[in-house]
Amino acid sequence: MLGVVAYVVILGGFFALAVGLLFGLRAVKLL
């Protein structure tokens, strides 16, 4: 159970990081 929660948290953090990086690159292109 705890392993599943940790997996979801890591996956969510990785997804948030990827989205943030993509948004940052798009913002740099607009500037």
PEVEN-V298166 format. One record per residue. RES is the residue in one letter. PHI is phi as a letter, one per 30 degrees, with the letter a starting at -180 (999 if undefined). Layout:
# PEVEN-V298166
RES|PHI / RES|PHI
This chain:
# PEVEN-V298166
M|999 / L|d / G|d / V|d / V|d / A|d / Y|d / V|d / V|d / I|d / L|d / G|d / G|d / F|d / F|d / A|d / L|d / A|d / V|d / G|d / L|d / L|d / F|d / G|d / L|d / R|d / A|d / V|d / K|d / L|d / L|d
